[in-house]
Amino acid sequence: MEFHLRQIGVVRTDATDEEVRERSGNLSGRIEFFDEYAEALEGIESYTHTFVIAYLNKVERPLLKIKPRRLLRKGFREDQLPEVGVLASDSPMRPNPIALTLVRIVRREGNVLHVEGLDLFDGTPVIDIKPYRSDYRAREYKVPDWVNYEARPDI
């Protein structure tokens, strides 16, 4: 089955692609919605956070297995990275290059949302947003050990 989605806006940040990779989740920027969707934003400023659903237009080829490279920023060496299925990770190299990221809403100016916590490149197409509600929180959860590992010289 094939789906057709419509872009409703675009991510704007002054960060380079490399800065986005290095500071993922710690960037400020804007989501500029196309004029025809401005009315759909009414009331969004009542929320503190929103999920952004975006199309990862710079993903060249999807992978089925990856090594979580973000662990390199924690001091891991390449040979220490676990290999996992891409669907068991937050890697952008997905079969369908769709991003889900949670950002803090700083303010709204017309059809522009100023946000913090971006991990998307400048120019990334936005498909949708969904305001964050407290009932989206999992009370009990688990994650694999590698998600929380800190680099240790003995591994």
C-alpha positions as CSV (number, residue, x, y, z in Angstrom):
1,M,0.0,0.0,0.0
2,E,1.3,3.4,-0.8
3,F,0.4,6.6,1.0
4,H,0.5,10.2,-0.1
5,L,1.2,12.8,2.5
6,R,1.1,16.6,2.1
7,Q,3.9,18.8,3.5
8,I,2.3,21.5,5.8
9,G,5.5,23.4,6.8
10,V,9.2,23.4,7.0
11,V,11.8,23.4,9.8
12,R,14.1,26.5,9.9
13,T,17.3,26.6,12.0
14,D,20.5,28.6,11.7
15,A,22.5,25.5,12.6
16,T,24.4,23.6,9.9
17,D,23.7,19.9,9.3
18,E,26.9,19.1,11.3
19,E,25.8,21.2,14.2
20,V,22.4,19.5,14.2
21,R,24.2,16.1,14.3
22,E,26.4,17.3,17.2
23,R,23.8,19.1,19.2
24,S,20.8,16.9,18.4
25,G,17.8,17.8,20.6
26,N,19.5,21.0,21.9
27,L,18.7,23.4,19.1
28,S,16.4,26.3,18.8
29,G,14.6,27.1,15.6
30,R,11.2,27.6,13.9
31,I,8.6,25.6,12.2
32,E,7.1,27.7,9.4
33,F,3.7,26.5,8.4
34,F,2.4,27.2,5.0
35,D,-0.2,30.0,4.9
36,E,-3.1,27.7,4.2
37,Y,-2.5,25.9,7.6
38,A,-2.1,29.0,9.8
39,E,-5.7,28.7,11.0
40,A,-5.0,25.1,12.1
41,L,-2.5,26.4,14.6
42,E,-5.1,28.3,16.7
43,G,-4.8,27.3,20.3
44,I,-1.4,25.6,20.0
45,E,0.2,28.3,22.2
46,S,-1.8,26.8,25.1
47,Y,0.6,23.9,25.1
48,T,4.2,23.8,26.2
49,H,5.3,21.0,23.9
50,T,4.4,19.4,20.7
51,F,5.5,16.4,18.7
52,V,6.8,17.2,15.2
53,I,6.3,14.6,12.5
54,A,8.6,15.2,9.7
55,Y,9.9,13.6,6.5
56,L,13.6,13.0,6.6
57,N,14.4,14.2,3.1
58,K,18.2,13.8,3.4
59,V,18.1,10.1,4.2
60,E,19.9,8.5,1.2
61,R,19.1,4.8,1.8
62,P,17.3,3.0,4.5
63,L,19.1,0.3,6.5
64,L,17.8,-2.7,8.4
65,K,20.6,-2.9,10.9
66,I,22.6,-0.1,12.4
67,K,25.1,0.8,15.1
68,P,23.8,3.7,17.3
69,R,26.3,6.3,16.4
70,R,25.1,8.7,19.0
71,L,27.0,6.6,21.5
72,L,30.2,7.9,19.9
73,R,29.4,11.2,21.5
74,K,29.5,9.4,24.9
75,G,33.0,8.3,24.3
76,F,32.4,4.9,22.7
77,R,34.7,3.6,20.0
78,E,33.2,2.3,16.7
79,D,34.0,-1.3,17.6
80,Q,32.1,-1.0,20.9
81,L,28.8,-0.1,19.4
82,P,26.1,-2.7,19.5
83,E,24.4,-3.7,16.2
84,V,20.6,-3.5,16.4
85,G,17.7,-3.5,14.0
86,V,16.8,0.0,12.9
87,L,13.3,-0.3,14.2
88,A,14.8,-0.9,17.7
89,S,16.5,2.5,17.5
90,D,15.9,6.1,16.8
91,S,18.1,6.2,13.8
92,P,17.0,8.2,10.8
93,M,17.9,5.4,8.4
94,R,14.4,3.9,8.5
95,P,12.4,2.0,5.9
96,N,10.1,5.0,5.9
97,P,12.2,8.1,6.7
98,I,9.7,9.7,9.1
99,A,10.9,11.6,12.2
100,L,9.1,12.0,15.5
101,T,10.6,14.6,17.8
102,L,9.3,16.4,20.9
103,V,10.0,20.2,21.1
104,R,9.2,22.9,23.5
105,I,7.0,25.7,22.2
106,V,8.6,29.0,22.9
107,R,6.0,31.2,21.2
108,R,3.8,31.4,18.1
109,E,3.9,34.3,15.6
110,G,1.1,33.8,13.1
111,N,2.0,30.7,11.1
112,V,5.5,30.3,12.8
113,L,6.2,28.3,15.9
114,H,9.4,29.1,17.7
115,V,10.7,26.0,19.4
116,E,13.5,24.5,21.4
117,G,14.8,21.0,21.4
118,L,15.1,20.5,17.6
119,D,17.0,17.6,16.1
120,L,16.0,18.2,12.5
121,F,17.9,19.8,9.6
122,D,17.1,23.2,8.2
123,G,14.6,22.7,5.4
124,T,13.2,19.4,6.7
125,P,9.6,19.0,5.5
126,V,7.0,18.9,8.3
127,I,4.1,16.5,7.8
128,D,2.1,17.2,11.0
129,I,2.4,18.2,14.7
130,K,0.6,16.7,17.7
131,P,0.4,18.6,21.0
132,Y,1.9,16.8,24.0
133,R,-0.4,15.8,26.8
134,S,0.4,14.3,30.1
135,D,-1.4,11.0,29.3
136,Y,1.2,10.3,26.6
137,R,3.6,9.4,29.4
138,A,4.4,5.8,30.1
139,R,4.3,5.0,33.8
140,E,6.3,1.9,33.4
141,Y,8.8,1.2,30.7
142,K,12.1,-0.4,29.9
143,V,14.9,0.3,27.4
144,P,17.9,-1.8,26.4
145,D,21.1,-1.3,28.4
146,W,22.9,0.3,25.5
147,V,20.5,3.3,25.5
148,N,21.7,4.4,28.9
149,Y,25.4,3.2,28.8
150,E,28.1,5.6,29.6
151,A,31.4,4.8,27.9
152,R,33.8,2.7,30.1
153,P,37.4,2.0,29.2
154,D,36.9,-1.7,30.2
155,I,34.4,-2.5,27.5
